[in-house]
Amino acid sequence: MASDGRVERITSTIRVIPDFPKPGILFQDITTLLLDPQAFRDTTDLFVERYKDKGITVVAGVEARGFIFGPPIALAIGAKFVPIRKPKKLPGEVISEEYSLEYGTDKIEMHVGAVQPNDRALIVDDLIATGGTLCAAAKLIGELMCIKFLEIMEYIIFCVRILLIIACSIFLAS
C-alpha cells in the first residue's frame, strides 16, 4: 500500500454516520470523499497502480459504489466495465445471486455474456458489513468464467476507517 499519504488523505475524507440505516450500524459515507477531487483521484489512482499491468479485461462494479469507482478504473487500465445491479434493473438475459445483509437479504444481477471464460476480472464493491454483495458478485463472475468461488486469488483492501470501505478481488480462469 502506498506510503505517500494518499491512504491517510482518503480515510480522513470518509464520514462515519452511526446508526444508519439502522441502529448499531456505522455507515461509511463516501460522499464526503467524492467532494474532495484529490481524495477521489487518489482512490482511483491506487487501484490503477495496483492493477494496470495485471491483464485485467473486466472491471465489474457492484451497485452503487462500484459504479462510482469502477468506470474510471476500467478506462485507465483499458478494460471493459460490467455493472452488477439490483434485481430488474438490467434489460435482457441476466443471472442472479442472492446474498445476506446485516439487516436482511438481497439479490444482484449481471448480464449473461458480459464476462467470458478467458476474462480476468476485478470486482469493485464496498465491504462495510457482511461482505455479502462481494461474495455474490464473485459467484456471478465465477459462474460466467467457469471457475469456482474458492479459486479467488486475492482480496485487496483499500480505504480503511474502522470498517472496510472498498474491496477488490481478482479472478483467473483456470
C-alpha positions in Angstrom: 0.0 0.0 0.0 1.2 3.5 -0.8 3.2 5.2 1.9 2.9 8.6 0.3 0.0 9.9 2.4 -2.8 9.1 0.0 -4.5 6.4 2.1 -4.5 8.8 5.1 -5.9 11.6 2.9 -8.6 9.2 1.6 -9.6 7.9 5.0 -9.7 11.4 6.5 -12.4 12.3 4.0 -14.8 9.5 4.8 -17.5 10.4 7.2 -18.8 7.8 9.7 -22.5 8.1 10.5 -23.7 6.0 13.5 -27.0 4.1 13.5 -27.6 4.5 9.7 -29.6 2.9 8.1 -30.4 1.0 11.3 -29.4 1.3 15.0 -26.0 -0.3 15.6 -24.6 0.2 12.1 -21.7 2.6 11.5 -22.3 3.8 7.9 -19.1 4.8 6.0 -20.2 7.8 3.9 -18.0 8.2 0.8 -20.0 11.2 -0.5 -17.6 13.4 1.5 -14.6 11.7 -0.3 -16.3 12.5 -3.6 -16.4 16.2 -2.7 -12.6 16.2 -2.4 -11.2 15.8 -6.0 -7.7 14.9 -4.8 -9.0 12.1 -2.5 -11.2 10.8 -5.3 -8.3 10.8 -7.7 -6.1 9.2 -5.1 -8.6 6.4 -4.6 -8.8 5.7 -8.3 -5.0 6.0 -8.8 -4.3 3.4 -6.1 -6.5 0.9 -7.9 -5.0 1.7 -11.3 -1.4 1.5 -10.0 -2.2 -1.9 -8.4 -3.9 -3.4 -11.4 -2.7 -1.7 -14.6 -0.2 -4.4 -15.5 -2.2 -7.4 -14.3 -4.0 -8.3 -17.5 -7.4 -7.3 -16.2 -10.0 -7.4 -19.0 -13.2 -6.7 -17.0 -13.9 -4.3 -14.1 -17.2 -5.3 -12.6 -18.8 -2.7 -10.4 -21.4 -3.6 -7.8 -24.3 -1.1 -7.4 -23.9 1.6 -6.3 -20.4 2.4 -5.1 -18.8 0.1 -7.7 -20.4 2.4 -10.3 -18.5 5.4 -8.9 -15.0 3.8 -8.8 -15.3 1.1 -11.4 -15.7 3.0 -14.7 -12.6 5.3 -14.2 -10.5 2.3 -13.2 -11.7 0.4 -16.2 -10.9 3.2 -18.6 -7.5 3.8 -17.1 -6.4 0.1 -17.3 -8.1 -0.5 -20.7 -10.8 -2.9 -19.5 -14.5 -3.2 -20.1 -16.9 -2.2 -17.4 -19.6 -4.5 -16.3 -22.4 -3.3 -14.0 -23.7 -5.7 -11.3 -27.1 -4.4 -10.4 -30.1 -4.9 -8.1 -32.9 -7.0 -9.5 -34.9 -5.9 -12.5 -32.6 -3.0 -13.4 -30.8 -4.6 -16.4 -32.6 -5.3 -19.6 -32.1 -8.7 -21.4 -31.0 -12.0 -20.0 -29.3 -11.9 -16.6 -28.0 -14.3 -14.0 -28.6 -13.6 -10.3 -27.2 -14.4 -6.9 -28.9 -13.9 -3.5 -26.8 -12.7 -0.5 -27.2 -11.8 3.1 -27.1 -8.3 4.5 -26.5 -7.3 8.1 -30.3 -6.5 8.2 -31.9 -8.9 5.7 -31.3 -10.4 2.2 -31.0 -9.0 -1.3 -30.1 -10.1 -4.8 -27.8 -8.9 -7.5 -27.8 -9.5 -11.3 -25.4 -9.3 -14.2 -25.9 -9.7 -18.0 -25.3 -13.2 -19.3 -22.3 -13.0 -21.6 -20.8 -9.8 -20.1 -17.9 -11.9 -18.8 -16.2 -14.6 -20.8 -14.3 -17.7 -19.6 -10.9 -16.2 -20.7 -11.5 -12.8 -18.9 -9.6 -11.7 -15.9 -11.9 -9.7 -13.6 -11.5 -7.1 -10.9 -14.6 -6.6 -8.7 -15.1 -3.2 -7.1 -17.5 -3.3 -4.2 -17.9 -1.9 -0.7 -17.4 -4.3 2.2 -18.9 -2.5 5.1 -20.7 -5.2 7.0 -21.0 -8.8 5.9 -19.3 -8.7 2.5 -22.4 -10.4 1.1 -22.5 -8.4 -2.1 -18.8 -9.0 -2.9 -19.3 -12.8 -2.3 -22.4 -12.8 -4.5 -20.6 -10.8 -7.3 -17.7 -13.3 -7.1 -20.1 -16.2 -7.5 -21.7 -14.5 -10.6 -18.3 -13.7 -12.2 -17.1 -17.2 -11.3 -20.1 -18.9 -13.0 -19.5 -17.0 -16.2 -15.8 -17.6 -16.1 -16.3 -21.3 -15.4 -14.3 -21.1 -12.1 -15.2 -22.0 -8.6 -15.7 -19.3 -6.0 -12.9 -20.9 -3.9 -10.4 -20.1 -6.6 -10.2 -16.4 -5.6 -6.6 -15.3 -5.9 -6.6 -12.4 -3.5 -8.6 -9.7 -1.7 -7.1 -6.2 -1.8 -8.5 -3.8 0.7 -8.2 0.0 0.4 -9.7 2.9 2.3 -9.9 1.6 5.8 -11.6 3.6 8.6 -12.9 1.4 11.4 -14.6 -0.9 8.9 -13.6 -1.7 5.4 -14.8 0.6 2.6 -13.8 -0.8 -0.7 -12.7 -4.4 -1.5 -11.5 -5.9 -4.7 -11.0 -9.5 -5.8 -9.1 -10.8 -8.8 -10.3 -14.0 -10.5 -8.4 -16.0 -13.1 -9.9 -18.6 -15.3 -8.3 -21.9 -14.7 
